[in-house]
Amino acid sequence: MPDTDLETFRAETRAWLEENCPPTMRTPMRSEKDATWGGRNPVFAHPDQKLWLDRMAGRGWTVPDWPSAYGGGGLSAAETKILREEMARLKCRNPLNSFGISMLGPALLKYGTEEQKLEHIPKIARGEIRWCQGYSEPNAGSDLAGLKASAEDAGDHYIVNGQKVWTSYADQADWIFCLVRTDKASKQGGISFVLFDMASEGVSTRPILLISGNSPFCETFFDNVKVPKANRVHDENKGWDVAKYLLGHEREMISGMGLASRGADPLIEAARRGVDPILRAQIALFEVRSKAFSAMSERFIDELKAGRAHPAQPSMMKYYGTELNKSRHELLMAAGGSDALEWESEASNHGAAPRAWLRTKANSIEGGTSEIQLNIIAKRILDLPS
Protein backbone atom coordinates (compact mmCIF):
# COMPACT_ATOMS: atom_id res chain seq x y z
CA MET A 1 0.00 0.00 0.00
CA PRO A 2 1.42 3.46 -0.93
CA ASP A 3 2.57 5.69 1.92
CA THR A 4 -0.14 8.25 1.14
CA ASP A 5 -2.81 5.56 1.56
CA LEU A 6 -1.25 4.46 4.85
CA GLU A 7 -1.25 8.03 6.13
CA THR A 8 -4.91 8.32 5.19
CA PHE A 9 -5.59 5.07 7.02
CA ARG A 10 -3.71 6.38 10.07
CA ALA A 11 -5.71 9.60 10.14
CA GLU A 12 -9.01 7.75 9.78
CA THR A 13 -8.01 5.19 12.43
CA ARG A 14 -6.94 7.91 14.86
CA ALA A 15 -10.22 9.77 14.38
CA TRP A 16 -12.27 6.59 14.84
CA LEU A 17 -10.43 5.59 18.02
CA GLU A 18 -10.73 9.08 19.50
CA GLU A 19 -14.47 9.02 18.88
CA ASN A 20 -15.19 5.41 19.87
CA CYS A 21 -12.79 4.44 22.66
CA PRO A 22 -14.48 5.46 25.95
CA PRO A 23 -12.31 7.58 28.27
CA THR A 24 -12.53 4.87 30.94
CA MET A 25 -10.88 2.46 28.48
CA ARG A 26 -7.87 4.78 28.19
CA THR A 27 -6.83 4.41 31.82
CA PRO A 28 -4.43 1.81 33.29
CA MET A 29 -6.06 -1.40 34.48
CA ARG A 30 -6.19 -1.53 38.28
CA SER A 31 -6.46 -5.30 38.53
CA GLU A 32 -7.18 -8.40 36.49
CA LYS A 33 -10.90 -7.69 36.91
CA ASP A 34 -10.48 -4.83 34.45
CA ALA A 35 -9.48 -7.28 31.71
CA THR A 36 -12.18 -8.31 29.25
CA TRP A 37 -12.30 -12.06 28.56
CA GLY A 38 -15.74 -12.43 26.98
CA GLY A 39 -17.39 -15.85 26.88
CA ARG A 40 -20.91 -17.21 27.13
CA ASN A 41 -21.50 -15.46 30.42
CA PRO A 42 -19.11 -12.49 30.35
CA VAL A 43 -18.38 -10.43 33.43
CA PHE A 44 -17.61 -6.72 32.99
CA ALA A 45 -16.26 -4.59 35.82
CA HIS A 46 -17.50 -1.52 33.92
CA PRO A 47 -20.18 -1.23 31.19
CA ASP A 48 -17.67 0.56 28.95
CA GLN A 49 -15.73 -2.69 28.66
CA LYS A 50 -18.62 -4.24 26.74
CA LEU A 51 -19.13 -1.07 24.69
CA TRP A 52 -15.45 -1.00 23.70
CA LEU A 53 -15.45 -4.74 22.87
CA ASP A 54 -18.60 -4.45 20.75
CA ARG A 55 -17.25 -1.46 18.82
CA MET A 56 -13.88 -3.06 18.10
CA ALA A 57 -15.41 -6.45 17.25
CA GLY A 58 -17.85 -4.72 14.94
CA ARG A 59 -14.92 -3.58 12.81
CA GLY A 60 -13.05 -6.86 13.18
CA TRP A 61 -10.33 -5.02 15.08
CA THR A 62 -10.13 -7.47 17.95
CA VAL A 63 -8.23 -9.52 15.34
CA PRO A 64 -7.33 -6.85 12.77
CA ASP A 65 -5.11 -9.00 10.55
CA TRP A 66 -7.41 -12.03 10.40
CA PRO A 67 -9.50 -12.54 7.23
CA SER A 68 -12.73 -10.57 7.16
CA ALA A 69 -14.56 -13.73 6.04
CA TYR A 70 -14.10 -15.05 9.59
CA GLY A 71 -14.85 -11.86 11.49
CA GLY A 72 -11.41 -10.31 11.31
CA GLY A 73 -10.46 -6.86 10.13
CA GLY A 74 -8.73 -8.00 6.93
CA LEU A 75 -5.98 -5.44 7.49
CA SER A 76 -2.50 -5.67 6.02
CA ALA A 77 0.54 -6.03 8.27
CA ALA A 78 1.30 -2.31 7.81
CA GLU A 79 -2.27 -1.30 8.66
CA THR A 80 -2.31 -3.56 11.71
CA LYS A 81 0.90 -1.96 12.94
CA ILE A 82 -0.63 1.51 12.52
CA LEU A 83 -3.73 0.45 14.45
CA ARG A 84 -1.57 -0.77 17.34
CA GLU A 85 0.48 2.40 17.29
CA GLU A 86 -2.60 4.59 17.41
CA MET A 87 -4.13 2.53 20.22
CA ALA A 88 -0.88 2.88 22.17
CA ARG A 89 -0.82 6.65 21.53
CA LEU A 90 -4.31 7.00 23.01
CA LYS A 91 -3.51 4.41 25.73
CA CYS A 92 -6.49 2.32 24.62
CA ARG A 93 -6.93 -0.87 26.56
CA ASN A 94 -6.94 -4.21 24.80
CA PRO A 95 -10.64 -4.74 23.99
CA LEU A 96 -10.43 -8.53 24.43
CA ASN A 97 -8.07 -10.92 26.22
CA SER A 98 -8.42 -14.34 24.65
CA PHE A 99 -6.49 -17.59 24.32
CA GLY A 100 -8.64 -18.04 21.25
CA ILE A 101 -6.95 -15.00 19.72
CA SER A 102 -3.42 -15.54 20.96
CA MET A 103 -3.21 -19.31 20.48
CA LEU A 104 -6.09 -21.28 18.97
CA GLY A 105 -7.12 -18.88 16.22
CA PRO A 106 -3.78 -18.90 14.35
CA ALA A 107 -3.70 -22.71 14.57
CA LEU A 108 -7.23 -22.99 13.17
CA LEU A 109 -6.40 -20.60 10.35
CA LYS A 110 -3.48 -22.84 9.37
CA TYR A 111 -4.79 -26.34 10.11
CA GLY A 112 -8.57 -26.13 10.52
CA THR A 113 -11.16 -27.20 7.98
CA GLU A 114 -13.34 -24.53 6.41
CA GLU A 115 -16.23 -25.73 8.57
CA GLN A 116 -14.11 -25.42 11.74
CA LYS A 117 -12.98 -21.92 10.76
CA LEU A 118 -16.52 -20.71 10.09
CA GLU A 119 -17.79 -22.30 13.31
CA HIS A 120 -15.14 -21.11 15.75
CA ILE A 121 -13.16 -18.14 14.47
CA PRO A 122 -15.99 -15.55 14.26
CA LYS A 123 -16.98 -16.42 17.85
CA ILE A 124 -13.37 -15.94 18.94
CA ALA A 125 -13.23 -12.57 17.19
CA ARG A 126 -16.44 -11.40 18.86
CA GLY A 127 -15.46 -12.75 22.28
CA GLU A 128 -18.46 -15.07 22.45
CA ILE A 129 -16.56 -18.20 23.54
CA ARG A 130 -13.78 -18.31 26.12
CA TRP A 131 -11.12 -20.97 25.52
CA CYS A 132 -8.61 -22.77 27.73
CA GLN A 133 -5.61 -24.91 26.82
CA GLY A 134 -5.32 -28.61 27.68
CA TYR A 135 -1.62 -29.34 27.25
CA SER A 136 0.38 -30.03 30.45
CA GLU A 137 -0.22 -33.10 32.58
CA PRO A 138 1.12 -34.13 36.02
CA ASN A 139 3.96 -36.10 34.35
CA ALA A 140 4.13 -34.25 31.03
CA GLY A 141 5.17 -30.62 31.48
CA SER A 142 8.46 -29.76 29.80
CA ASP A 143 8.28 -33.19 28.15
CA LEU A 144 4.87 -32.37 26.72
CA ALA A 145 4.95 -35.20 24.18
CA GLY A 146 4.90 -37.66 27.08
CA LEU A 147 1.21 -36.91 27.67
CA LYS A 148 -1.11 -39.82 28.51
CA ALA A 149 -4.67 -38.41 28.30
CA SER A 150 -6.26 -40.86 25.88
CA ALA A 151 -8.84 -40.65 23.12
CA GLU A 152 -10.35 -44.02 22.27
CA ASP A 153 -11.84 -44.44 18.81
CA ALA A 154 -15.60 -44.99 19.10
CA GLY A 155 -16.74 -44.64 15.50
CA ASP A 156 -17.77 -41.08 14.77
CA HIS A 157 -16.40 -39.83 18.10
CA TYR A 158 -13.65 -40.32 20.66
CA ILE A 159 -13.95 -41.23 24.34
CA VAL A 160 -11.46 -39.05 26.22
CA ASN A 161 -10.05 -39.97 29.63
CA GLY A 162 -7.22 -38.43 31.63
CA GLN A 163 -6.06 -35.33 33.45
CA LYS A 164 -4.52 -31.96 32.61
CA VAL A 165 -2.85 -29.56 35.02
CA TRP A 166 -2.05 -25.81 35.07
CA THR A 167 -5.08 -25.30 32.82
CA SER A 168 -5.42 -21.52 33.01
CA TYR A 169 -9.00 -20.35 33.68
CA ALA A 170 -10.41 -23.82 33.04
CA ASP A 171 -13.09 -23.14 35.65
CA GLN A 172 -14.25 -20.10 33.65
CA ALA A 173 -13.74 -21.35 30.09
CA ASP A 174 -16.46 -22.46 27.67
CA TRP A 175 -14.36 -24.70 25.39
CA ILE A 176 -10.92 -26.35 25.52
CA PHE A 177 -8.32 -27.10 22.84
CA CYS A 178 -6.69 -30.29 24.01
CA LEU A 179 -3.89 -32.71 23.18
CA VAL A 180 -4.84 -36.37 23.52
CA ARG A 181 -3.09 -39.64 22.75
CA THR A 182 -4.64 -41.63 19.91
CA ASP A 183 -1.68 -43.99 19.37
CA LYS A 184 0.59 -45.39 22.08
CA ALA A 185 3.16 -46.76 19.61
CA SER A 186 4.66 -43.36 18.80
CA LYS A 187 5.41 -40.48 21.18
CA GLN A 188 5.04 -37.34 19.04
CA GLY A 189 3.39 -39.33 16.25
CA GLY A 190 0.52 -40.58 18.40
CA ILE A 191 -1.00 -37.27 19.48
CA SER A 192 -4.19 -35.65 18.18
CA PHE A 193 -5.54 -32.12 18.67
CA VAL A 194 -9.23 -31.91 19.60
CA LEU A 195 -11.75 -29.25 20.62
CA PHE A 196 -14.66 -29.77 22.99
CA ASP A 197 -17.16 -28.00 25.18
CA MET A 198 -16.21 -27.72 28.86
CA ALA A 199 -19.88 -28.31 29.68
CA SER A 200 -19.61 -31.83 28.23
CA GLU A 201 -20.54 -34.65 30.58
CA GLY A 202 -17.45 -36.01 32.33
CA VAL A 203 -15.43 -32.75 32.44
CA SER A 204 -14.55 -31.32 35.85
CA THR A 205 -12.06 -28.77 37.18
CA ARG A 206 -10.39 -27.96 40.49
CA PRO A 207 -8.55 -24.65 41.15
CA ILE A 208 -4.88 -24.65 42.21
CA LEU A 209 -3.92 -21.95 44.73
CA LEU A 210 -0.60 -20.13 44.21
CA ILE A 211 1.65 -18.29 46.69
CA SER A 212 0.14 -14.99 45.55
CA GLY A 213 -3.15 -16.03 47.13
CA ASN A 214 -4.76 -15.94 43.69
CA SER A 215 -4.54 -18.28 40.75
CA PRO A 216 -5.89 -18.73 37.23
CA PHE A 217 -4.69 -22.35 37.25
CA CYS A 218 -6.76 -25.51 37.56
CA GLU A 219 -6.54 -29.26 37.42
CA THR A 220 -8.88 -30.58 34.73
CA PHE A 221 -10.28 -34.10 34.64
CA PHE A 222 -11.86 -36.07 31.78
CA ASP A 223 -14.01 -39.09 32.59
CA ASN A 224 -15.39 -40.79 29.45
CA VAL A 225 -15.91 -37.49 27.65
CA LYS A 226 -17.53 -37.89 24.23
CA VAL A 227 -15.80 -35.75 21.57
CA PRO A 228 -17.03 -35.80 17.93
CA LYS A 229 -14.29 -36.56 15.40
CA ALA A 230 -15.45 -33.48 13.51
CA ASN A 231 -13.81 -31.54 16.36
CA ARG A 232 -10.37 -32.95 15.61
CA VAL A 233 -8.06 -30.34 14.05
CA HIS A 234 -5.75 -31.73 11.36
CA ASP A 235 -5.24 -35.46 10.81
CA GLU A 236 -5.38 -38.11 13.51
CA ASN A 237 -1.94 -38.60 15.11
CA LYS A 238 -0.75 -35.32 13.53
CA GLY A 239 -1.69 -33.14 16.49
CA TRP A 240 1.96 -32.54 17.41
CA ASP A 241 2.30 -30.39 14.27
CA VAL A 242 -0.60 -28.23 15.47
CA ALA A 243 0.74 -28.21 19.03
CA LYS A 244 4.18 -26.91 18.00
CA TYR A 245 2.71 -24.22 15.79
CA LEU A 246 0.39 -23.09 18.58
CA LEU A 247 3.25 -23.06 21.11
CA GLY A 248 5.08 -20.53 18.97
CA HIS A 249 2.10 -18.19 19.25
CA GLU A 250 1.74 -18.89 22.98
CA ARG A 251 5.37 -17.96 23.56
CA GLU A 252 4.89 -14.80 21.52
CA MET A 253 1.89 -13.98 23.75
CA ILE A 254 3.84 -14.61 26.98
CA SER A 255 6.75 -12.53 25.70
CA GLY A 256 4.26 -9.64 25.53
CA MET A 257 4.60 -9.40 29.32
CA GLY A 258 7.84 -7.59 28.59
CA LEU A 259 6.04 -5.15 26.30
CA ALA A 260 3.61 -4.33 29.09
CA SER A 261 6.52 -2.66 30.83
CA ARG A 262 6.98 0.02 28.16
CA GLY A 263 6.63 3.39 29.78
CA ALA A 264 6.60 1.73 33.21
CA ASP A 265 5.07 4.78 34.91
CA PRO A 266 5.38 3.59 38.55
CA LEU A 267 9.08 2.99 38.04
CA ILE A 268 9.65 6.31 36.32
CA GLU A 269 7.78 8.09 39.11
CA ALA A 270 9.92 6.29 41.68
CA ALA A 271 13.09 7.38 39.92
CA ARG A 272 11.89 10.98 39.81
CA ARG A 273 11.16 10.90 43.53
CA GLY A 274 14.86 10.47 44.11
CA VAL A 275 15.05 6.90 45.35
CA ASP A 276 18.40 5.32 46.10
CA PRO A 277 20.92 6.19 43.31
CA ILE A 278 21.70 2.53 42.70
CA LEU A 279 18.01 1.76 42.29
CA ARG A 280 17.63 4.74 39.95
CA ALA A 281 20.44 3.32 37.80
CA GLN A 282 18.74 -0.08 37.76
CA ILE A 283 15.46 1.53 36.69
CA ALA A 284 17.25 3.40 33.91
CA LEU A 285 18.88 0.18 32.69
CA PHE A 286 15.51 -1.54 32.78
CA GLU A 287 13.97 1.23 30.66
CA VAL A 288 16.75 0.86 28.07
CA ARG A 289 16.26 -2.90 27.93
CA SER A 290 12.49 -2.46 27.72
CA LYS A 291 12.78 -0.15 24.71
CA ALA A 292 15.24 -2.51 23.05
CA PHE A 293 12.85 -5.41 23.59
CA SER A 294 10.02 -3.34 22.14
CA ALA A 295 12.05 -2.65 18.99
CA MET A 296 13.02 -6.32 18.71
CA SER A 297 9.36 -7.33 19.12
CA GLU A 298 8.24 -5.04 16.31
CA ARG A 299 10.91 -6.48 14.04
CA PHE A 300 9.93 -10.03 14.94
CA ILE A 301 6.22 -9.35 14.26
CA ASP A 302 7.10 -7.82 10.88
CA GLU A 303 9.24 -10.85 9.99
CA LEU A 304 6.52 -13.22 11.19
CA LYS A 305 3.85 -11.56 9.04
CA ALA A 306 6.21 -11.65 6.05
CA GLY A 307 6.97 -15.35 6.60
CA ARG A 308 10.67 -14.68 7.28
CA ALA A 309 10.78 -15.35 11.03
CA HIS A 310 13.13 -18.03 12.35
CA PRO A 311 11.03 -20.83 13.93
CA ALA A 312 13.00 -20.51 17.19
CA GLN A 313 12.43 -16.76 17.52
CA PRO A 314 9.35 -17.20 19.75
CA SER A 315 11.59 -18.99 22.26
CA MET A 316 13.97 -16.04 22.29
CA MET A 317 11.09 -13.60 22.72
CA LYS A 318 9.45 -15.69 25.42
CA TYR A 319 12.64 -16.04 27.44
CA TYR A 320 13.62 -12.38 27.37
CA GLY A 321 10.07 -11.07 27.74
CA THR A 322 9.45 -13.07 30.90
CA GLU A 323 12.82 -12.13 32.38
CA LEU A 324 12.02 -8.48 31.68
CA ASN A 325 8.61 -8.77 33.33
CA LYS A 326 10.09 -10.39 36.42
CA SER A 327 12.72 -7.62 36.62
CA ARG A 328 10.04 -4.96 36.39
CA HIS A 329 8.15 -6.35 39.38
CA GLU A 330 11.36 -6.80 41.38
CA LEU A 331 12.10 -3.11 40.82
CA LEU A 332 8.56 -2.08 41.73
CA MET A 333 8.87 -3.95 45.01
CA ALA A 334 12.29 -2.44 45.69
CA ALA A 335 11.01 1.06 44.94
CA GLY A 336 8.04 0.55 47.27
CA GLY A 337 10.17 -0.57 50.18
CA SER A 338 8.46 -2.25 53.12
CA ASP A 339 5.14 -0.58 52.20
CA ALA A 340 5.08 -2.70 49.03
CA LEU A 341 4.71 -5.83 51.14
CA GLU A 342 1.29 -4.77 52.49
CA TRP A 343 -1.14 -7.52 51.58
CA GLU A 344 -4.80 -6.77 52.24
CA SER A 345 -5.81 -3.13 52.68
CA GLU A 346 -7.79 -0.90 50.32
CA ALA A 347 -4.79 1.46 50.20
CA SER A 348 -2.70 -1.22 48.49
CA ASN A 349 -5.59 -2.43 46.30
CA HIS A 350 -5.59 -5.61 48.38
CA GLY A 351 -1.88 -6.20 47.91
CA ALA A 352 -1.89 -5.85 44.13
CA ALA A 353 1.86 -5.16 43.94
CA PRO A 354 3.16 -8.08 46.04
CA ARG A 355 0.61 -10.50 44.59
CA ALA A 356 1.65 -9.54 41.06
CA TRP A 357 5.32 -9.86 42.03
CA LEU A 358 4.77 -13.35 43.40
CA ARG A 359 2.75 -14.30 40.31
CA THR A 360 5.70 -13.45 38.03
CA LYS A 361 7.70 -16.30 39.56
CA ALA A 362 5.71 -18.64 37.32
CA ASN A 363 6.59 -16.70 34.15
CA SER A 364 9.78 -18.65 33.58
CA ILE A 365 7.91 -21.97 33.89
CA GLU A 366 4.63 -21.51 31.99
CA GLY A 367 4.61 -21.86 28.23
CA GLY A 368 7.86 -23.86 28.34
CA THR A 369 10.50 -23.37 31.03
CA SER A 370 13.35 -20.91 30.54
CA GLU A 371 15.76 -23.84 30.47
CA ILE A 372 13.85 -25.40 27.57
CA GLN A 373 13.81 -22.06 25.71
CA LEU A 374 17.57 -21.62 26.20
CA ASN A 375 18.17 -25.13 24.85
CA ILE A 376 16.08 -24.32 21.77
CA ILE A 377 17.94 -21.03 21.24
CA ALA A 378 21.32 -22.76 21.66
CA LYS A 379 20.52 -25.53 19.18
CA ARG A 380 18.45 -23.76 16.55
CA ILE A 381 19.77 -20.20 16.52
CA LEU A 382 23.37 -20.54 17.75
CA ASP A 383 23.83 -24.00 16.17
CA LEU A 384 25.56 -25.33 19.27
CA PRO A 385 25.91 -29.13 19.61
CA SER A 386 23.40 -31.07 21.69
C-alpha positions in Angstrom: 0.0 0.0 0.0 1.4 3.5 -0.9 2.6 5.7 1.9 -0.1 8.2 1.1 -2.8 5.6 1.6 -1.2 4.5 4.8 -1.3 8.0 6.1 -4.9 8.3 5.2 -5.6 5.1 7.0 -3.7 6.4 10.1 -5.7 9.6 10.1 -9.0 7.7 9.8 -8.0 5.2 12.4 -6.9 7.9 14.9 -10.2 9.8 14.4 -12.3 6.6 14.8 -10.4 5.6 18.0 -10.7 9.1 19.5 -14.5 9.0 18.9 -15.2 5.4 19.9 -12.8 4.4 22.7 -14.5 5.5 25.9 -12.3 7.6 28.3 -12.5 4.9 30.9 -10.9 2.5 28.5 -7.9 4.8 28.2 -6.8 4.4 31.8 -4.4 1.8 33.3 -6.1 -1.4 34.5 -6.2 -1.5 38.3 -6.5 -5.3 38.5 -7.2 -8.4 36.5 -10.9 -7.7 36.9 -10.5 -4.8 34.5 -9.5 -7.3 31.7 -12.2 -8.3 29.2 -12.3 -12.1 28.6 -15.7 -12.4 27.0 -17.4 -15.8 26.9 -20.9 -17.2 27.1 -21.5 -15.5 30.4 -19.1 -12.5 30.3 -18.4 -10.4 33.4 -17.6 -6.7 33.0 -16.3 -4.6 35.8 -17.5 -1.5 33.9 -20.2 -1.2 31.2 -17.7 0.6 29.0 -15.7 -2.7 28.7 -18.6 -4.2 26.7 -19.1 -1.1 24.7 -15.5 -1.0 23.7 -15.5 -4.7 22.9 -18.6 -4.4 20.8 -17.3 -1.5 18.8 -13.9 -3.1 18.1 -15.4 -6.5 17.3 -17.8 -4.7 14.9 -14.9 -3.6 12.8 -13.1 -6.9 13.2 -10.3 -5.0 15.1 -10.1 -7.5 18.0 -8.2 -9.5 15.3 -7.3 -6.9 12.8 -5.1 -9.0 10.5 -7.4 -12.0 10.4 -9.5 -12.5 7.2 -12.7 -10.6 7.2 -14.6 -13.7 6.0 -14.1 -15.1 9.6 -14.9 -11.9 11.5 -11.4 -10.3 11.3 -10.5 -6.9 10.1 -8.7 -8.0 6.9 -6.0 -5.4 7.5 -2.5 -5.7 6.0 0.5 -6.0 8.3 1.3 -2.3 7.8 -2.3 -1.3 8.7 -2.3 -3.6 11.7 0.9 -2.0 12.9 -0.6 1.5 12.5 -3.7 0.5 14.5 -1.6 -0.8 17.3 0.5 2.4 17.3 -2.6 4.6 17.4 -4.1 2.5 20.2 -0.9 2.9 22.2 -0.8 6.6 21.5 -4.3 7.0 23.0 -3.5 4.4 25.7 -6.5 2.3 24.6 -6.9 -0.9 26.6 -6.9 -4.2 24.8 -10.6 -4.7 24.0 -10.4 -8.5 24.4 -8.1 -10.9 26.2 -8.4 -14.3 24.6 -6.5 -17.6 24.3 -8.6 -18.0 21.2 -7.0 -15.0 19.7 -3.4 -15.5 21.0 -3.2 -19.3 20.5 -6.1 -21.3 19.0 -7.1 -18.9 16.2 -3.8 -18.9 14.4 -3.7 -22.7 14.6 -7.2 -23.0 13.2 -6.4 -20.6 10.3 -3.5 -22.8 9.4 -4.8 -26.3 10.1 -8.6 -26.1 10.5 -11.2 -27.2 8.0 -13.3 -24.5 6.4 -16.2 -25.7 8.6 -14.1 -25.4 11.7 -13.0 -21.9 10.8 -16.5 -20.7 10.1 -17.8 -22.3 13.3 -15.1 -21.1 15.8 -13.2 -18.1 14.5 -16.0 -15.5 14.3 -17.0 -16.4 17.8 -13.4 -15.9 18.9 -13.2 -12.6 17.2 -16.4 -11.4 18.9 -15.5 -12.8 22.3 -18.5 -15.1 22.4 -16.6 -18.2 23.5 -13.8 -18.3 26.1 -11.1 -21.0 25.5 -8.6 -22.8 27.7 -5.6 -24.9 26.8 -5.3 -28.6 27.7 -1.6 -29.3 27.3 0.4 -30.0 30.4 -0.2 -33.1 32.6 1.1 -34.1 36.0 4.0 -36.1 34.4 4.1 -34.2 31.0 5.2 -30.6 31.5 8.5 -29.8 29.8 8.3 -33.2 28.1 4.9 -32.4 26.7 4.9 -35.2 24.2 4.9 -37.7 27.1 1.2 -36.9 27.7 -1.1 -39.8 28.5 -4.7 -38.4 28.3 -6.3 -40.9 25.9 -8.8 -40.6 23.1 -10.3 -44.0 22.3 -11.8 -44.4 18.8 -15.6 -45.0 19.1 -16.7 -44.6 15.5 -17.8 -41.1 14.8 -16.4 -39.8 18.1 -13.6 -40.3 20.7 -14.0 -41.2 24.3 -11.5 -39.1 26.2 -10.0 -40.0 29.6 -7.2 -38.4 31.6 -6.1 -35.3 33.4 -4.5 -32.0 32.6 -2.9 -29.6 35.0 -2.0 -25.8 35.1 -5.1 -25.3 32.8 -5.4 -21.5 33.0 -9.0 -20.4 33.7 -10.4 -23.8 33.0 -13.1 -23.1 35.7 -14.2 -20.1 33.7 -13.7 -21.4 30.1 -16.5 -22.5 27.7 -14.4 -24.7 25.4 -10.9 -26.3 25.5 -8.3 -27.1 22.8 -6.7 -30.3 24.0 -3.9 -32.7 23.2 -4.8 -36.4 23.5 -3.1 -39.6 22.8 -4.6 -41.6 19.9 -1.7 -44.0 19.4 0.6 -45.4 22.1 3.2 -46.8 19.6 4.7 -43.4 18.8 5.4 -40.5 21.2 5.0 -37.3 19.0 3.4 -39.3 16.3 0.5 -40.6 18.4 -1.0 -37.3 19.5 -4.2 -35.7 18.2 -5.5 -32.1 18.7 -9.2 -31.9 19.6 -11.7 -29.3 20.6 -14.7 -29.8 23.0 -17.2 -28.0 25.2 -16.2 -27.7 28.9 -19.9 -28.3 29.7 -19.6 -31.8 28.2 -20.5 -34.7 30.6 -17.5 -36.0 32.3 -15.4 -32.8 32.4 -14.5 -31.3 35.9 -12.1 -28.8 37.2 -10.4 -28.0 40.5 -8.6 -24.6 41.1 -4.9 -24.6 42.2 -3.9 -22.0 44.7 -0.6 -20.1 44.2 1.6 -18.3 46.7 0.1 -15.0 45.6 -3.1 -16.0 47.1 -4.8 -15.9 43.7 -4.5 -18.3 40.8 -5.9 -18.7 37.2 -4.7 -22.4 37.2 -6.8 -25.5 37.6 -6.5 -29.3 37.4 -8.9 -30.6 34.7 -10.3 -34.1 34.6 -11.9 -36.1 31.8 -14.0 -39.1 32.6 -15.4 -40.8 29.4 -15.9 -37.5 27.7 -17.5 -37.9 24.2 -15.8 -35.8 21.6 -17.0 -35.8 17.9 -14.3 -36.6 15.4 -15.4 -33.5 13.5 -13.8 -31.5 16.4 -10.4 -33.0 15.6 -8.1 -30.3 14.1 -5.7 -31.7 11.4 -5.2 -35.5 10.8 -5.4 -38.1 13.5 -1.9 -38.6 15.1 -0.8 -35.3 13.5 -1.7 -33.1 16.5 2.0 -32.5 17.4 2.3 -30.4 14.3 -0.6 -28.2 15.5 0.7 -28.2 19.0 4.2 -26.9 18.0 2.7 -24.2 15.8 0.4 -23.1 18.6 3.2 -23.1 21.1 5.1 -20.5 19.0 2.1 -18.2 19.2 1.7 -18.9 23.0 5.4 -18.0 23.6 4.9 -14.8 21.5 1.9 -14.0 23.8 3.8 -14.6 27.0 6.8 -12.5 25.7 4.3 -9.6 25.5 4.6 -9.4 29.3 7.8 -7.6 28.6 6.0 -5.2 26.3 3.6 -4.3 29.1 6.5 -2.7 30.8 7.0 0.0 28.2 6.6 3.4 29.8 6.6 1.7 33.2 5.1 4.8 34.9 5.4 3.6 38.5 9.1 3.0 38.0 9.7 6.3 36.3 7.8 8.1 39.1 9.9 6.3 41.7 13.1 7.4 39.9 11.9 11.0 39.8 11.2 10.9 43.5 14.9 10.5 44.1 15.0 6.9 45.4 18.4 5.3 46.1 20.9 6.2 43.3 21.7 2.5 42.7 18.0 1.8 42.3 17.6 4.7 39.9 20.4 3.3 37.8 18.7 -0.1 37.8 15.5 1.5 36.7 17.2 3.4 33.9 18.9 0.2 32.7 15.5 -1.5 32.8 14.0 1.2 30.7 16.7 0.9 28.1 16.3 -2.9 27.9 12.5 -2.5 27.7 12.8 -0.1 24.7 15.2 -2.5 23.1 12.9 -5.4 23.6 10.0 -3.3 22.1 12.0 -2.7 19.0 13.0 -6.3 18.7 9.4 -7.3 19.1 8.2 -5.0 16.3 10.9 -6.5 14.0 9.9 -10.0 14.9 6.2 -9.4 14.3 7.1 -7.8 10.9 9.2 -10.8 10.0 6.5 -13.2 11.2 3.8 -11.6 9.0 6.2 -11.7 6.1 7.0 -15.3 6.6 10.7 -14.7 7.3 10.8 -15.4 11.0 13.1 -18.0 12.4 11.0 -20.8 13.9 13.0 -20.5 17.2 12.4 -16.8 17.5 9.3 -17.2 19.7 11.6 -19.0 22.3 14.0 -16.0 22.3 11.1 -13.6 22.7 9.4 -15.7 25.4 12.6 -16.0 27.4 13.6 -12.4 27.4 10.1 -11.1 27.7 9.4 -13.1 30.9 12.8 -12.1 32.4 12.0 -8.5 31.7 8.6 -8.8 33.3 10.1 -10.4 36.4 12.7 -7.6 36.6 10.0 -5.0 36.4 8.2 -6.3 39.4 11.4 -6.8 41.4 12.1 -3.1 40.8 8.6 -2.1 41.7 8.9 -4.0 45.0 12.3 -2.4 45.7 11.0 1.1 44.9 8.0 0.6 47.3 10.2 -0.6 50.2 8.5 -2.2 53.1 5.1 -0.6 52.2 5.1 -2.7 49.0 4.7 -5.8 51.1 1.3 -4.8 52.5 -1.1 -7.5 51.6 -4.8 -6.8 52.2 -5.8 -3.1 52.7 -7.8 -0.9 50.3 -4.8 1.5 50.2 -2.7 -1.2 48.5 -5.6 -2.4 46.3 -5.6 -5.6 48.4 -1.9 -6.2 47.9 -1.9 -5.8 44.1 1.9 -5.2 43.9 3.2 -8.1 46.0 0.6 -10.5 44.6 1.6 -9.5 41.1 5.3 -9.9 42.0 4.8 -13.4 43.4 2.8 -14.3 40.3 5.7 -13.5 38.0 7.7 -16.3 39.6 5.7 -18.6 37.3 6.6 -16.7 34.2 9.8 -18.7 33.6 7.9 -22.0 33.9 4.6 -21.5 32.0 4.6 -21.9 28.2 7.9 -23.9 28.3 10.5 -23.4 31.0 13.3 -20.9 30.5 15.8 -23.8 30.5 13.9 -25.4 27.6 13.8 -22.1 25.7 17.6 -21.6 26.2 18.2 -25.1 24.8 16.1 -24.3 21.8 17.9 -21.0 21.2 21.3 -22.8 21.7 20.5 -25.5 19.2 18.5 -23.8 16.6 19.8 -20.2 16.5 23.4 -20.5 17.8 23.8 -24.0 16.2 25.6 -25.3 19.3 25.9 -29.1 19.6 23.4 -31.1 21.7 
